[in-house]
Amino acid sequence: MPNDDISHNSINKVAVLGGSGFIGSHLVLHLLQPGYSLNILFNKTRPDLISLRGRINIFEGNIDDVESLEKCFEGCDAVYHLVGIIAETRDKSFRKTVEMGTQNVVVAAKNSGISKIFYLSALGTSENSSSLYFQTKWAAEEAVRNSGLDYTIFRPSIVYGPEDDFINRIAKMVRYSPLIPVIGDGLYKFQPVYVEELCAVMALSSQRNFTSRQTYEIGGPERLTYLEILDIIKNIIGIKKYNIHLPMGLVKAAVRVLEKILKPVPITVDQLNMMTAGSTCDHAIVEKEFGAKFSSMEMQLPDYLRK
C-alpha cells in the first residue's frame, strides 16, 4: 500500500526548469493533474505548449541568469529543477551548467520565497566518482541539501520513452548497422525506468510530507545488462544481427583523440566511465512508499519502437 502521509503544505504554484526537455515535458503534464499553476522557464518557447497557456505561464531565460530565474519563481511555492547536460559542448560545461547553475537556482529560490526544491539528479552520483558528470551532480545535490530549504532529490537510472536518446539511438543502430558494436564486454547493468512512471512519482512527491529532505534512487523492475537490452530491442524490432565487441581501452584511446578536435563527440570518455560503472538500485523502496508499479521494457517499448 502507498504511504498515505498526504501533505498539508500549501503548494499551489510550481516553477519547472527544463520543462521543454525529454523528462520535463512529461513532468509538466503530470503536474497539471493536481491542478497546479505552473511557471515554466524555456530557452525558447515550445509551440506544443502554447495551447496550454492559461494553465501555464511561459518565461524565457536560463539558469545562468539569476534575474530570469527570480522572474520565473515569482509567486511560486516550489521549483522542479531538471536542467542538465549529459555531455559537455563548446558553450556548456558540467561545472557551469550542472554545479554553478544549481547554485544559481538556490540563490534565486531563496530570494523569491520558494519553500522547496525538487532536484533531478542521477543514479550513480557520488563525490568520488570517476565521472565528472556524477561529481558535479553531487556538488549540485550538496547545494540543494545545504540551501536551508526543504528538498527532495531524485536519482533515476536510464530513463526511456518515445523521445529518449539512449534507447532510440540503440534502435537506430540495430536497424541500420550491419554489425552491432558493443563497447567492452557489455555486461554492465542498468535499471531502465519508463519516463511516465518516473514523472508520476516526481509529481506525487509534491503532495507527500514523507518526501521532505529525502533522496530517492529510482529504477525499473529489471536489472539488465547492455547485451540484454540489445536483445530486447532486436526482438521487438524483429531484426537479428551479430554483435561485435570493441576493446574498452581502444575505444577510450580513440575517444580521447576525438575529444580534442570535436565538441560534442558521439560519446565521451566521461560517458564511457558512467556506462561501465552501471546504474542499479532497489526499486522496491519507491514502489512501496509511493504505491508505484514500474513496467518492464518489453511492456513499454513496442508502443514506439515498432512505429
N, C-alpha and C positions, 0 to 999 in steps of 0.2 A: 504494500500500500504506500502511496506517496506521503511524504511528510506534510502534514496539514497545518503547519505553522504559518498561517496566512498573514502577510504583512499588514500592519495597521499604519505604516508610514504613508505620508501623503505624497505620492508620486503621481503627478498629473501631466507634466510636460517633460519630454525627454529629448536631449540632443543626441544625434548619431553622427559620428565621424567615420567616414569610409562607407557611407550609405550607398554609394554608386558601385562598390566593388562586388565581387562574386558573393561573399558571405553577407556583406552589408545589405545588398538589395533584397535578399531573402529575409534578413532580420527585420527590416523596415516593415514588411507586410505582417510579420508576427507581432510586432509592437503595436500595430494599428488595431489588432483584435481586442486588447483590453480597453480600447478607447482613448489611448494616449494621444495628446497633441505632440507632434514631432517637429523639431528643428533639425534640418539635415545640411551638413556642410559638404559642398562639392567643389572640386577644382573647376568643373564645368557642369552645366545643367544637363540632367538626364531627360531626354524627350519623353521616355516611357513613364516618368514620374510626374510629368506636368499635369496629367489627368487627375492626380491625387491632390492638387492644390486645394486648399481649404481644409484638408486633413493634415497636410504637412506644410511647413514653411521652408523654403529653399534659400540657403545662404552660400555665396561664393567666397572661397578663401582656402587657406591651407594651414596645417599645424606648425608651419614655420612662423606664422604671424599671430601673435597673442591677441592683437586687437580684433582680428577677424574671428578668432575663437570666442572672445568675450561677446561679440555681437550675436553669434550663433547661440551662446549659452544663456542669453538674456531671458529671464522668466522661467528657466528650466530647473527641475529638481534633481535630475541625474543625467549622466552622459555615458553613452556606449562608445568606447574608443576602439575602433577596428583598423585604424590606419597603419599600414606597414608595407615593407617591401621584402621580397624573398631573395632578391639578388641586387647588388649594387650597380648603378649606372654612372655615367659621367656627371650627372646632376644630383643624384641621390645616394647617400651612404647610409649604412646601418647606424652609425653614430649620430648622424644628423636627423634621419627620419624616425628611427625606432626609439633611440635613447633621448636625444635632445627634444624631439617632437613631443614625446610623452611628458617631459619636464614642462614644456610649454602648456600642454593640456592641463597639468596640475595647477600651474600658476593661474591660468585663465579660469579654471573651475573654482578655485578659492576666491578669486576676485569677483566672481559672478554669483556667489552664494550657492553653488552646486553642493548637494549633500552627499552624493555617492557617485563613484566611478566604476563602471563595468569595463574591464580590460580584456581584450582578446590577445592572449599570449600564444604559446605553442608547446606541445608536449616535447620534452627533452631539454627545456630551458634550464640552465644552471649557470652558476657563477664561474665554474671551472671547465666549462665545455670547450672542446677543441674547435667549435664553430663560433665565429664572430657573431653570426646572427643570433644564436642562443645566448651568447654573452650579453649582447645589447638588449635582448628580450628580458633577461634577468635584471639588468640595470633599470629598464622601464618598469618592471614589476616593483622593484625597490622604490622607485619614485612614487608609485601609487600607494604602496604599503606605508611609506613614511610621510604621506601627504597630510595626515591628520584627518582625512575624510574617510567615510565608510567606503568599502570597496568589495567587489567580487572579481576574481581573476579566473579566466577560462583557459585551459591548456588542451586544445584538441590535437589528435593525431591528424593524419592526412584527411582533408575534407573533400568529399566528392559530390558532384551534382551536374546538371546539364551544362553549366558554363565553366566547370573546373578546368584547370590547366593540366593537372597531373594525369588523370585517367584518360582524358581526351587526347593528350599527347601520345600516350602509350597506344591507344586505339588507332590513331593515325599511323603510327609506326607499324603496327600489326597489319594494317590494310595495305600499305604501300612499300614496305621494305621487303626485299627477297629473303633476308635473314634477320632475326630479331636480336639486336645487340643487348647483352646483359653485362653490366659492369661488375666485375668480381664474381663471387660465387652465387649471387642472387638470393642468398639465404637470410638477408637482413629482413627484419619483420616490421610490419605496420599494422595499425588497427583502424582502417578507414571508417569514417563516420559520415553518414548522409547529411547534407547541408540543412535540409528541412528539420531533421531531428536535433541537430546541434542548435539551430536557431530557436526551436521550441523551448529547449532548456534555458538558453540565454534570456529569452523573453520572460519566461516564468520566474526567473531569478529576481526580477524586479518586484514580484508580488509575494516573496517569501522572506521572512525575517531570518531564517536559519542560514541564509547565504551571506550574512554580514561577516566581512573580514575573512572570507573563505577562498581557497584556491581549489578549483575542480579540474582534475585530469579527465578528459573525455575521449572515448574511443568506441568504435562499433563492437559488435559481439564476437568478431573473429580476429585472431592474431594470424596474419597471413604473411608469408614470405613474398618477396618480389616475384619469384618464379610462380608462386600460386596465384598472385594477382594477374600475371601474364596469362596463365592458363584459363582463368575465369573469363578474361576479356576475349581470348581466342575462341572459347566455346560459345560465348554469346554472339560474337560476330559471325561465327561459323567458318573460321579460317584456321588451317593447320600449317604452321611454318616452324622451321627449326630455329632454336636459339643459338647464338654464337657468343661465347664468354670472352670478355676483354679483360686482361690483367689490370687490377686496380692501380698498381704502380705506374704502368704505362699510360693509362688514361689520365692520371693526375699530372704526370710529366707533360703530356700534350696540352692539357687544360691550362697549366701554368704559363706555357708559352702563349697560348691564345689570349689569356687574360691581359697580357702586356700590350697586345695590339688591337684587341676588340673589347668593346664595352657597350652593351652587355654581350656575354657569350652564351651559347645554348645551355651550358651547365658550368658551374663554378666549382673550385676546389672546396669551398665552404659548403656547397650543397652536397658534394660527394661525402664530406665528413658527416653531415646531418643524415644522409641516406643510410650509410653503413652503420651508423650508431643505432638505428632502429627507432621505433616510436610505438610503444605499447603501454597499457595501464590496466587497472582493474575497473572495467566498465560497470560492474555490478553496483558500485557505490553510488554513482549518479542515477542509475536506474531505480535504485531503492529510494533515494532521497527525493527525487523529482517525479517518481511514478512513470518514468520514461521507459520505452521499449525500442531498442535500436535494431535496425534491419540489417540483414546480410547483403553483401554486394550483389549476389545472384538475384535478389528480390528487386533491387532498385535500378541496376544498370541496364537491363533490357529496354526500359522505357525510353532511353535516349541514345543508347549505342546502336540500336537497330534502325533508327530513323534515317 
